[in-house]
Amino acid sequence: MSLGLILLLILIGFLIGLSKTAIGGIGMVNAALLATIMPAKESTGVLLVLLIVGDFFAIGVYKKHVEWKMLQKLIWPVIAGVIVGAYFLSHSSDESLKKTIGWIVLLLVVFYPISQRLQRQDIDISLKYPKPLRIVLGYMAGFMSMVANSGGPPMSIYLLMRRNSVMNFLGNTAWFFFVINVFKVPFTLGLGLLDFQSFQYIFPALPAVPVGAILGRKLVNKIDLELFQKITLVTAVAAGLNLIIS
């Protein structure tokens, strides 16, 4: 494994930690980056392990801010999305999955600023259509999470439409993805997306996850989030396009 690859894996681990405690939008870059340096299917298994490590830090920070009744109502649409995603993975090639991840990343780039705009507006669509909204966005979050570990934006849009407080938003997001990521482990193992060879990619990135999580928590109020989010979106677009056209 080259020094350049090791450094890239360390960066990915750092960004995963940062996305879990501070800037969620950068999470979409990791799936695209990993899929460019290793087989696309195996990349989803490696990323899942790193995400679960990051989840532990997130729920440690926001463990008291969770609405279990709300999350329980989301579980069946999300499970359906995960199962369909697992079926899709079992019938896709590395090449088709790489392009799928690329398109999902581009879709998430569109979703992310929408979720940010909803956060600043008085949205009441969740009161008018609570069940359809829960089913559609829950299913999308489950499917995207299983296929590309990128279910954040659909979940963010759902929580923002419910007008969650900032702490409840962070707490619900942290616990939601911890539970879903653990639920995905048997599917990932059953599909052969995670094996002993995967750990050569996991080990270099693993120590950087807590570093990113800790720094993210300390720096979240000190950095220019708007500029950072714009850079993240541009980077994600470039990474997504690279997967589609490569």
LOBALUM-341979 format. One record per residue: residue number from 1; residue in three letters; x, y, z of N, C-alpha, C in turn. Coordinates in pm, whole numbers. Atoms other than C-alpha are relative to their C-alpha. Layout:
N
i	aa	n_px	n_py	n_pz	ca_px	ca_py	ca_pz	c_px	c_py	c_pz
NUM	ALA	X	Y	Z	X	Y	Z	X	Y	Z
...
This chain:
246
i	aa	n_px	n_py	n_pz	ca_px	ca_py	ca_pz	c_px	c_py	c_pz
1	MET	86	-119	0	0	0	0	89	124	0
2	SER	-85	-117	15	152	330	-112	-28	104	109
3	LEU	15	-106	-99	205	628	115	-118	90	-36
4	GLY	111	-84	43	-40	829	-94	-135	-60	34
5	LEU	125	68	-32	-313	569	-44	-26	3	150
6	ILE	14	-4	-147	-248	554	331	-46	139	45
7	LEU	39	-137	-36	-273	934	356	-144	29	-39
8	LEU	139	-20	43	-599	931	159	-96	-70	94
9	LEU	84	72	-94	-744	669	392	-8	72	134
10	ILE	0	-79	-124	-639	877	693	-93	120	-15
11	LEU	89	-114	25	-816	1176	536	-147	-43	4
12	ILE	137	50	0	-1130	969	481	-47	-26	143
13	GLY	35	24	-140	-1127	857	845	-26	130	75
14	PHE	16	-131	-65	-1083	1216	961	-131	65	-41
15	LEU	123	-62	50	-1370	1338	742	-124	-71	55
16	ILE	112	73	-58	-1598	1062	874	-25	48	143
17	GLY	16	-49	-136	-1534	1172	1232	-55	142	2
18	LEU	46	-139	9	-1584	1537	1137	-146	8	-38
19	SER	140	-2	45	-1912	1459	962	-96	-45	109
20	LYS	88	53	-103	-2048	1278	1267	-28	100	112
21	THR	19	-93	-113	-2004	1563	1517	-12	146	-43
22	ALA	2	-141	39	-1994	1878	1307	-71	22	-132
23	ILE	49	-38	132	-2051	1902	931	-44	-124	-76
24	GLY	51	123	60	-2274	1624	804	18	-8	-151
25	GLY	-7	0	146	-2247	1729	440	124	-63	-58
26	ILE	-123	56	57	-1891	1608	401	-5	-153	-5
27	GLY	12	145	3	-2008	1251	456	-18	-56	-140
28	MET	26	49	135	-2115	1225	92	128	-15	-81
29	VAL	-126	8	74	-1755	1271	-25	69	-134	23
30	ASN	-75	120	-36	-1626	962	154	-35	-120	-86
31	ALA	41	114	81	-1832	708	-41	65	7	-137
32	ALA	-58	-17	133	-1707	852	-369	151	-21	2
33	LEU	-146	14	-8	-1344	870	-255	41	-147	14
34	LEU	-35	140	-21	-1336	510	-131	-24	-83	-125
35	ALA	32	78	120	-1499	380	-449	99	25	-113
36	THR	-100	-25	104	-1219	535	-655	131	-71	28
37	ILE	-128	61	-34	-938	358	-469	-10	-150	28
38	MET	16	144	-22	-1087	10	-416	-129	-43	-69
39	PRO	124	45	63	-1363	-210	-567	-122	60	68
40	ALA	114	-76	-52	-1696	-31	-529	-77	-77	106
41	LYS	78	77	-97	-1876	-314	-349	73	-8	134
42	GLU	-77	12	-124	-1598	-370	-95	11	134	72
43	SER	-12	-132	-62	-1578	5	-35	-118	28	93
44	THR	116	-24	-86	-1931	2	112	17	-69	135
45	GLY	-24	70	-126	-1825	-255	373	103	70	87
46	VAL	-105	-72	-72	-1509	-67	469	-57	128	61
47	LEU	56	-125	-48	-1699	259	498	-98	-24	114
48	LEU	97	29	-105	-1969	96	711	69	-16	136
49	VAL	-73	18	-126	-1716	-10	977	46	134	56
50	LEU	-48	-131	-44	-1567	339	991	-115	89	47
51	LEU	116	-80	-40	-1912	498	1011	-51	-42	138
52	ILE	47	46	-130	-2011	279	1307	91	51	111
53	VAL	-93	-57	-98	-1696	389	1490	-33	147	24
54	GLY	39	-140	-14	-1793	750	1420	-131	16	72
55	ASP	131	-6	-67	-2148	678	1537	14	-6	152
56	PHE	-20	11	-145	-2019	581	1882	34	137	61
57	PHE	-36	-132	-50	-1869	927	1924	-120	95	-7
58	ALA	116	-87	15	-2184	1098	1794	-105	-25	108
59	ILE	101	27	-102	-2421	919	2030	54	28	140
60	GLY	-57	-38	-128	-2178	982	2313	-20	147	29
61	VAL	17	-144	-15	-2210	1355	2252	-147	38	15
62	TYR	141	-41	6	-2586	1367	2183	-94	-107	58
63	LYS	76	115	-48	-2707	1065	2384	-130	37	71
64	LYS	120	-39	-73	-2968	1261	2580	-105	66	-88
65	HIS	90	-75	88	-3131	1424	2278	-51	-91	-112
66	VAL	55	94	99	-3333	1154	2101	-148	-20	26
67	GLU	144	24	-7	-3703	1102	2026	-28	-142	-50
68	TRP	12	139	40	-3748	724	2027	-133	-29	-70
69	LYS	130	25	63	-4119	733	1937	1	41	-147
70	MET	-9	-46	138	-4044	932	1622	84	-96	-83
71	LEU	-88	91	73	-3759	700	1520	-66	-136	-22
72	GLN	69	128	15	-3976	391	1579	-97	3	-118
73	LYS	93	-12	112	-4227	521	1324	72	-6	-136
74	LEU	-78	2	124	-3948	542	1065	55	-139	-34
75	ILE	-78	123	13	-3818	189	1114	-42	-86	-118
76	TRP	42	91	106	-4034	-4	864	33	52	-139
77	PRO	-44	-49	131	-3981	225	562	151	-11	-19
78	VAL	-146	8	10	-3609	231	640	45	-145	-23
79	ILE	-33	142	18	-3591	-149	673	-30	-44	-143
80	ALA	34	33	139	-3769	-181	337	106	54	-95
81	GLY	-103	-60	85	-3514	55	181	131	-75	8
82	VAL	-125	76	-19	-3221	-140	329	-8	-133	-74
83	ILE	16	131	65	-3359	-473	200	7	14	-152
84	VAL	-6	-23	145	-3413	-336	-152	142	37	-41
85	GLY	-139	-36	28	-3065	-183	-137	91	-121	-1
86	ALA	-80	123	-6	-2916	-519	-36	-25	-85	-124
87	TYR	32	76	123	-3098	-688	-328	69	63	-120
88	PHE	-66	-70	110	-2964	-423	-563	150	-30	0
89	LEU	-143	28	-10	-2610	-478	-435	33	-142	-45
90	SER	-26	140	35	-2638	-855	-483	-9	-25	-150
91	HIS	17	18	144	-2728	-808	-850	74	105	-83
92	SER	-73	-104	73	-2491	-527	-944	148	-36	-9
93	SER	-144	18	16	-2137	-534	-1075	73	117	63
94	ASP	-78	-111	-54	-1854	-318	-942	-14	124	-86
95	GLU	8	-114	92	-1878	-100	-1251	-134	70	12
96	SER	133	-62	-9	-2254	-46	-1228	-19	65	137
97	LEU	14	-58	-134	-2232	13	-852	80	129	11
98	LYS	-81	-121	-3	-1954	267	-902	-78	117	-61
99	LYS	79	-106	64	-2178	464	-1139	-122	36	86
100	THR	115	-26	-87	-2474	424	-902	40	89	117
101	ILE	-49	-84	-110	-2272	566	-613	25	142	-49
102	GLY	-24	-133	57	-2167	853	-840	-127	79	-14
103	TRP	128	-69	18	-2528	935	-926	-65	33	134
104	ILE	56	-28	-133	-2637	904	-562	69	120	63
105	VAL	-75	-114	-55	-2360	1145	-458	-50	131	-63
106	LEU	50	-121	67	-2479	1396	-720	-141	35	48
107	LEU	135	-24	-51	-2838	1352	-601	4	60	139
108	LEU	-13	-52	-136	-2728	1413	-243	51	143	1
109	VAL	-47	-138	11	-2548	1729	-352	-118	93	-20
110	VAL	121	-80	20	-2888	1856	-466	-83	3	127
111	PHE	81	10	-122	-3062	1734	-151	55	86	113
112	TYR	-59	-64	-118	-2816	1888	93	-36	148	13
113	PRO	40	-141	-16	-2872	2260	18	-150	18	19
114	ILE	144	-7	-24	-3246	2191	7	-30	-17	148
115	SER	21	23	-143	-3229	2054	361	44	122	82
116	GLN	-47	-120	-70	-3029	2361	468	-100	115	-13
117	ARG	98	-108	21	-3288	2595	315	-125	-25	83
118	LEU	117	33	-80	-3574	2412	485	22	34	147
119	GLN	-33	-29	-139	-3395	2464	814	-27	146	34
120	ARG	17	-144	-23	-3430	2839	768	-140	49	-32
121	GLN	134	-41	41	-3791	2839	651	-107	-61	88
122	ASP	113	50	-78	-4130	2785	809	-73	-104	-84
123	ILE	56	107	82	-4219	2448	655	-103	-80	80
124	ASP	102	75	-71	-4542	2273	749	-48	-122	-79
125	ILE	42	114	80	-4556	1996	485	-6	-128	83
126	SER	0	120	-84	-4480	1739	757	-131	-11	79
127	LEU	127	2	-71	-4806	1837	929	-113	-39	-95
128	LYS	103	30	98	-5010	1805	609	8	-145	-50
129	TYR	-20	134	57	-4860	1479	480	103	-78	83
130	PRO	-101	65	-86	-4685	1310	776	35	-142	-43
131	LYS	-28	140	33	-4724	946	668	71	-17	-135
132	PRO	-71	14	128	-4633	978	296	144	52	7
133	LEU	-134	-57	-14	-4335	1196	389	91	-97	74
134	ARG	-79	97	-79	-4217	943	649	35	-123	-84
135	ILE	-24	120	80	-4252	651	408	101	26	-111
136	VAL	-87	-29	115	-4083	814	108	143	30	45
137	LEU	-134	-39	-43	-3792	976	290	67	-110	83
138	GLY	-56	112	-75	-3747	679	524	53	-107	-93
139	TYR	-43	99	99	-3728	441	228	126	47	-72
140	MET	-117	-55	69	-3483	670	46	123	-5	89
141	ALA	-114	3	-94	-3265	695	357	53	-141	15
142	GLY	-42	138	-13	-3258	317	395	72	-52	-123
143	PHE	-60	47	125	-3183	246	29	136	64	-24
144	MET	-126	-71	24	-2915	514	-7	105	-39	102
145	SER	-95	40	-103	-2759	409	322	59	-137	-31
146	MET	-49	135	30	-2734	43	213	89	-1	-123
147	VAL	-73	3	126	-2609	113	-139	129	81	6
148	ALA	-117	-88	4	-2368	398	-72	33	63	135
149	ASN	-23	-58	-132	-2372	468	304	-22	151	0
150	SER	23	-143	16	-2521	805	216	-148	35	17
151	GLY	141	-27	-25	-2866	825	370	-26	128	76
152	GLY	12	-120	-82	-2801	1153	550	-99	105	-50
153	PRO	89	-107	47	-2978	1409	328	-149	-32	8
154	PRO	144	25	-18	-3320	1233	311	-43	6	146
155	MET	31	-5	-142	-3311	1188	688	3	143	52
156	SER	-10	-140	-43	-3202	1549	737	-123	79	-42
157	ILE	118	-71	48	-3488	1677	523	-122	-35	85
158	TYR	113	42	-82	-3738	1472	723	3	66	137
159	LEU	-11	-59	-134	-3608	1596	1058	-19	151	-3
160	LEU	15	-144	9	-3590	1956	941	-145	40	-24
161	MET	142	-28	22	-3949	1944	817	-81	-14	127
162	ARG	68	17	-128	-4048	1831	1164	37	111	99
163	ARG	-41	-115	-82	-3886	2147	1302	66	-45	130
164	ASN	-77	42	-118	-3657	1963	1541	88	114	50
165	SER	-101	-91	-53	-3448	2172	1774	137	-48	-47
166	VAL	-133	37	47	-3078	2173	1690	51	-124	73
167	MET	-51	113	-77	-2991	1932	1971	-78	-128	-31
168	ASN	78	117	36	-3281	1698	1890	34	-48	-140
169	PHE	-40	37	136	-3183	1709	1524	128	-82	3
170	LEU	-128	70	-9	-2827	1605	1608	-14	-134	72
171	GLY	19	123	-75	-2938	1346	1862	-76	-106	-79
172	ASN	78	95	80	-3201	1187	1638	82	-55	-116
173	THR	-85	43	111	-2957	1176	1347	105	-99	48
174	ALA	-106	86	-52	-2682	1021	1559	-53	-139	32
175	TRP	54	130	-40	-2899	745	1706	-61	-74	-119
176	PHE	60	63	119	-3084	680	1378	105	-75	-80
177	PHE	-99	64	84	-2768	607	1183	83	-105	75
178	PHE	-66	105	-77	-2608	412	1464	-81	-130	-9
179	VAL	87	118	4	-2906	174	1474	-3	-60	-141
180	ILE	9	49	138	-2934	151	1094	131	-62	-45
181	ASN	-130	55	42	-2562	97	1041	27	-136	64
182	VAL	-16	131	-65	-2556	-185	1296	-93	-102	-66
183	PHE	95	89	67	-2867	-334	1129	53	-46	-136
184	LYS	-52	34	133	-2682	-332	794	115	-99	4
185	VAL	-119	86	-9	-2388	-538	923	-26	-142	-51
186	PRO	23	136	52	-2546	-885	864	-17	-4	-152
187	PHE	16	-6	145	-2645	-783	509	136	16	-68
188	THR	-133	-26	56	-2295	-653	443	87	-126	3
189	LEU	-77	125	-11	-2136	-976	569	-56	-107	-92
190	GLY	64	100	84	-2389	-1193	385	30	20	-148
191	LEU	-31	-31	139	-2310	-1017	57	149	-9	-30
192	GLY	-145	12	19	-1937	-1068	111	68	134	-24
193	LEU	-57	-133	21	-1869	-694	121	104	37	106
194	LEU	-96	-26	-108	-1651	-721	432	69	-131	35
195	ASP	-78	118	-36	-1371	-970	491	133	45	61
196	PHE	-126	-34	-64	-1021	-986	639	85	96	-85
197	GLN	-76	-90	86	-871	-811	336	-46	144	13
198	SER	53	-135	-16	-1096	-515	406	75	79	105
199	PHE	-63	-69	-112	-901	-438	721	130	70	-38
200	GLN	-117	-74	44	-596	-328	525	-37	144	-37
201	TYR	49	-135	26	-810	-27	428	-56	65	126
202	ILE	63	-53	-121	-982	8	765	104	49	100
203	PHE	-97	-32	-105	-675	13	991	65	138	-17
204	PRO	-62	-133	12	-505	325	840	-98	114	31
205	ALA	100	-106	-18	-831	523	857	-55	5	142
206	LEU	68	11	-129	-953	403	1197	46	102	105
207	PRO	-41	-95	-104	-734	620	1428	-40	144	-30
208	ALA	33	-138	36	-831	933	1233	-146	34	27
209	VAL	142	-26	-25	-1205	890	1302	-22	76	131
210	PRO	20	-77	-123	-1194	996	1671	66	137	-4
211	VAL	-64	-131	12	-952	1277	1582	-95	98	-68
212	GLY	96	-85	70	-1203	1416	1333	-121	32	84
213	ALA	117	-21	-84	-1491	1369	1577	27	102	110
214	ILE	-34	-91	-111	-1314	1548	1863	25	141	-51
215	LEU	-27	-133	55	-1185	1835	1648	-127	64	-54
216	GLY	126	-52	53	-1523	1869	1480	-85	60	109
217	ARG	80	-50	-112	-1694	1910	1814	56	132	53
218	LYS	-62	-121	-53	-1443	2177	1920	-2	117	-98
219	LEU	-14	-105	101	-1426	2367	1592	-130	40	-66
220	VAL	123	-21	74	-1788	2355	1480	-50	145	9
221	ASN	47	-138	-16	-1860	2704	1617	104	104	-41
222	LYS	-108	-94	31	-1531	2856	1499	33	9	-149
223	ILE	-35	-1	142	-1513	2771	1129	-115	58	-81
224	ASP	100	-55	92	-1695	2931	837	-73	-116	-66
225	LEU	71	118	48	-1952	2658	782	-51	17	-142
226	GLU	54	-22	135	-2102	2818	471	106	-23	-106
227	LEU	-110	20	95	-1766	2828	292	39	-147	-5
228	PHE	-40	140	-6	-1679	2478	409	-102	-88	-72
229	GLN	104	78	66	-2013	2343	286	7	16	-151
230	LYS	-13	-22	144	-1962	2502	-56	116	-80	-58
231	ILE	-117	78	44	-1617	2345	-86	-34	-148	-2
232	THR	39	140	-7	-1765	2012	22	-88	-39	-118
233	LEU	91	30	111	-2040	2028	-241	75	-7	-132
234	VAL	-80	0	124	-1792	2114	-518	85	-127	-8
235	THR	-81	122	-5	-1565	1829	-409	-84	-123	-26
236	ALA	89	114	19	-1858	1589	-398	-42	-13	-146
237	VAL	37	2	142	-1966	1686	-750	114	-58	-83
238	ALA	-117	48	74	-1614	1627	-880	20	-150	21
239	ALA	-18	142	-30	-1591	1289	-704	-110	-84	-64
240	GLY	112	73	60	-1936	1182	-822	13	-12	-151
241	LEU	-19	3	146	-1867	1277	-1184	114	-92	-40
242	ASN	-113	88	30	-1536	1095	-1171	-42	-148	2
243	LEU	48	137	-6	-1716	773	-1070	-88	-33	-121
244	ILE	93	25	110	-1974	813	-1347	73	-15	-134
245	ILE	-64	0	132	-1738	883	-1636	124	-88	-7
246	SER	-123	81	2	-1443	664	-1529	-28	-142	-48
